[in-house]
Amino acid sequence: MKIVVRVKLLPTQEQASALQATLHACNQAANHVSAIAHTTGTKQNRALRAETYTHVKSNWGLGAQAAQHVIKKTCDAYAALKGSIKAGNLGRPGSKRHKAATGKPITFRPHAAQPYDDRMLSWQTEQRTVSIWTTKGRLKHLPFTGDDHQLQLLAQYRQGESDLLTQGGQWYLLATLDVPEAPQNPHPHGFIGVDLGIANIATTSTGHRHSGRKLNRTRENDRNLRTRLQHKGTRSAKRRAKRHAGKEARRTRDINHKISKHIVAEAQRTGRGIALEDLSGIRERARLKKPQRVTINSWAFGQLGAFIEYKARRVGVPVVHVTPAYTSQECSHCHHIDKRNRPNQAEFTCRNCGFVEHADLNASHVIAARGWWTWVCGAESQVPALTLVV
């Protein structure tokens, strides 16, 4: 299984300047390649390299490997855009979001991450240093640090490319690891259904609720602060908004890590699998009022699902995805589906058999049952090979 770990570089001021100049040059070159790809429609790596390689290498002072990685990075960005369009994440063709995404070339920020292969970057894991190529020459014996457990994994299982990036004035390398995964449990004793929502971020069929009420108040305050800073529009307000956005993202990631760890640990301890709703393209399918869209779409449910999947895969817990249709309206006892079964957000009362339960808990039982039948039918989940940063 492939995972990504982040290690922190400790450059001097002069070395940081060289790294910054390298990212600027690579991303300027990537913007040039992106403009050509958008104008000509050439978005395949080999064809685009034939058109742009010589110009990129000579005009921005890039080495041969760096120039090829810049072109490949651009092609990968257009491939990701194509995938988002196909999944319906950018709205219908002709919509404002769709036009904004496809009507102009993809642009790269000056500090966007740049991939490095083993010719451009070598690791000395015992000394905790790297040797890295820059536009101002190769930097040798550049120290790095990180979590001891992750550094042990880095020394054992590092494989493939690493990405150089900067955040908040700090420098990092994202390294890809190919970690052996535990054998999957072939005979799970049922499934834990996980219902995702707003009042409760995650409710499991075993009765655990990860409440979002306190968090929702914090998120509302965050939105209000962001709105005030956007209306103010000064340079200091923009800087503060950027810092605050990073804080929100870190808080979200931390909470999602904790929730996913708890769910996977419970499934491993009880010998069960995990059933999740297949929420791909949900933003396009859902018909919500604007205030509801802001509330529902602002939490990273996709990130939470990805965290659950990769943590489950590391310990051999099977994961299946089920259709989310009518999970909130179906009775977990008699499986009668009726819109009136859900009189309010928190309550479920079956109009057929009279069963009464908390709405989120009932939905999690429905998801668990669907997960079991999905497993029996042989439609196991295929967990993505590459996950988010751990």
Secondary structure, 3 states (H helix, E strand, C coil): CEEEEEEEECCCHHHHHHHHHHHHHHHHHHHHHHHHHHHHCCCCHHHHHHHHHHHHHHHCCCCHHHHHHHHHHHHHHHHHHHHHHHHCCCCCCCCHHHHHHHCCCCCCCCCCCEEECCCCEEEECCCCEEEECCCCCCEEEEEEECCHHHHHHHHHHEEEEEEEEEECCEEEEEEEEECCCCCCCCCCCCEEEEEECCCEEEEECCCCEEECHHHHHHHHHHHHHHHHHHHHCCHHHHHHHHHHHHHHHHHHHHHHHHHHHHHHHHHHHHCCEEEEECCCCHHHHCCCCHHHHHHHHCCCHHHHHHHHHHHHHHHCCCEEEECCCCCCCECCCCCCECHHHCCCCCEEECCCCCCEEEHHHHHHHHHHHHHHHHHHCCCCCCCCCEEEEC
